[in-house]
Amino acid sequence: MKYTRELLFTILLLMVIVLTDSLFPQQFIRRNLDRFISPLQQIVYTSGLKGIRFVDFIFTFDDVYRENETLKDQLREQFAIQTENGRLKEENSLLRNQLKVNLNNVEPQLTAPVLGLDTSGTDTYMIIGLGSDDGVSLDMVAILDSNLIGKVVSVTSHRSKIIPVTAVSNKIPVRIVNDQGNTLTDGLIQGNFNVAIELIQLANSEASIHQGDRIYTSGIDGIYPEGLFVGTVESVQTDQSNTFKIARIQYYWKFSTVHTVFLVHAVNPS
């Protein structure tokens, strides 16, 4: 019975095929089959490509990851080299400029990078990347080009602290010189809360101080060598009797632009 049903089904299918072939041209059947089959072929083909790519990604992931890490290391190394080159160029430029400066036989002993600032109380200090192991000692004087920056007040093995001339607690004996190079008088300067320098005292209160007069260290304190440039007189205040009270000093450096300082020995270090 089972075989009879299969035989009847086969005969019926053959009759349908023969009937279809006689009623419809083969091109009509093929064309309609293509409309149904072509999208399926595209789907299968696209899925196959994606599958191949995914399998390829799985097998090559470790290689791609290692290559990516290698490229990152090379990029970091290149960046470090460029940074160091930039630092060396800046230091070379500073050294060339320093060689052109006449410091009255004061010879820079060390070149120190400025690492940052440290505020303590009313004063702001410069932190440099050299310490006692590098030859830094207390009272060494920091300069940049011909400008006085300050002096070393604290030293550890690899770091030191500089108090700048703008600090309130830093008082320095100076000499005032006019445009003709004549010394007018000696005096004393003091920082004004890290933003200014003021001439607060004159040895000769009757001396006539004017805008543009230059201020240099006098050297009489035994720390700052004589002749280091501090700045120029920006303005002068007097009282009603025209007696000197105070003068504002213009200095020619900024905390934000000082990345390196040169250290010289104090005249008579403590």
Secondary structure, DSSP 8 states (H G I E B T S, - for coil): -HHHHHHHHHHHHHHHHHHHHHHS-HHHHHHHHHHHHHHHHHHHHHHHHHHHHHHHHHHHHHHHHHHHHHHHHHHHHHHHHHHHHHHHHHHHHHHHHHHT---TT----EEEEEEEEEEETTEEEEEES--GGGT--TT-EEEETTEEEEEEEEE-SS-EEEEETTSTT-EEEEEEE-TTS-EEEEEEEEEETTTEEEEEEESSTT----TT-EEEE--TTSSS-TT-EEEEEEEEEE-TT--EEEEEEE-S--GGG--EEEEE--SS--
